[in-house]
Amino acid sequence: MEKASAVLPDVRYCTDAYEAAEGADVVVLLTEWDELKKTDWSRLATVVERPLIIDGRNALSREDVSSNGFHYIGIGGVSATPQVAQSLVAT
């Protein structure tokens, strides 16, 4: 659901994380809202162009995110490569 704002006319407002991430090259998390921590990562992976998450708050479980195919970068923390890619590297 997109709505216009007189104050910020170029800002696109979305109803949920899935709508906001649709077609995105990267998902950047800058908040620790519980709503975002409960995201269905496998569902989100179906709407993004490129499965890359940058977690600016280290609020997510890198194991949960990477097990659903995302490359996870935690700012100031440890990053994770998707488990599918890890299995290819290990062979």
C-alpha positions as CSV (number, residue, x, y, z in Angstrom):
1,M,0.0,0.0,0.0
2,E,1.7,3.1,-1.2
3,K,0.6,6.5,0.0
4,A,1.9,10.0,-0.6
5,S,3.2,12.4,2.0
6,A,3.3,16.1,1.6
7,V,6.4,16.3,3.9
8,L,8.3,13.5,2.1
9,P,6.7,13.0,-1.3
10,D,9.5,10.7,-2.6
11,V,9.1,8.2,0.3
12,R,7.3,5.0,-0.4
13,Y,5.4,3.6,2.5
14,C,4.7,-0.2,2.7
15,T,2.5,-2.3,4.8
16,D,5.1,-5.0,5.7
17,A,8.7,-6.1,5.2
18,Y,7.7,-8.3,2.2
19,E,6.3,-5.4,0.3
20,A,9.2,-3.2,1.2
21,A,11.7,-5.8,0.0
22,E,10.0,-6.6,-3.3
23,G,12.6,-6.4,-6.0
24,A,15.3,-5.1,-3.7
25,D,19.0,-5.8,-4.2
26,V,19.7,-5.6,-0.5
27,V,17.7,-5.5,2.7
28,V,19.2,-3.2,5.3
29,L,17.9,-3.5,8.9
30,L,18.3,-0.4,11.0
31,T,15.9,-1.2,13.8
32,E,15.3,-3.9,16.4
33,W,11.5,-4.0,16.1
34,D,10.0,-7.4,17.1
35,E,7.9,-7.4,13.9
36,L,11.1,-7.6,11.8
37,K,12.7,-10.3,14.0
38,K,9.7,-12.5,13.2
39,T,10.1,-12.3,9.4
40,D,9.6,-15.4,7.4
41,W,13.0,-15.4,5.7
42,S,12.1,-18.1,3.1
43,R,9.1,-16.0,2.0
44,L,11.3,-12.8,1.9
45,A,13.8,-14.7,-0.2
46,T,11.1,-15.1,-2.9
47,V,10.5,-11.4,-3.3
48,V,14.1,-9.9,-3.3
49,E,16.3,-9.7,-6.4
50,R,19.4,-10.5,-4.5
51,P,19.4,-12.3,-1.1
52,L,21.6,-10.0,0.9
53,I,20.9,-8.7,4.4
54,I,22.9,-6.0,6.2
55,D,21.9,-6.0,9.9
56,G,22.9,-2.7,11.3
57,R,21.7,-3.6,14.8
58,N,22.8,-7.3,15.0
59,A,19.2,-8.0,15.8
60,L,18.8,-11.1,13.7
61,S,20.0,-14.7,14.0
62,R,22.6,-15.1,11.3
63,E,21.9,-18.8,11.3
64,D,18.2,-18.3,10.6
65,V,18.8,-15.8,7.9
66,S,21.6,-17.7,6.1
67,S,19.8,-21.0,6.3
68,N,17.1,-19.5,4.1
69,G,19.6,-18.5,1.4
70,F,20.6,-15.0,2.4
71,H,24.1,-13.7,2.7
72,Y,24.1,-12.0,6.1
73,I,26.4,-9.1,7.1
74,G,26.2,-8.0,10.7
75,I,27.7,-4.6,11.3
76,G,30.4,-5.0,13.9
77,G,29.6,-8.7,14.2
78,V,30.2,-12.0,12.3
79,S,28.8,-12.4,8.8
80,A,27.4,-15.6,7.3
81,T,27.3,-17.1,3.9
82,P,24.1,-19.0,2.9
83,Q,24.3,-22.7,3.8
84,V,23.7,-23.7,0.2
85,A,26.8,-21.8,-0.9
86,Q,28.8,-23.2,2.0
87,S,28.1,-26.8,0.9
88,L,29.3,-25.9,-2.6
89,V,32.5,-24.5,-1.2
90,A,33.1,-27.5,1.0
91,T,33.0,-29.9,-2.0
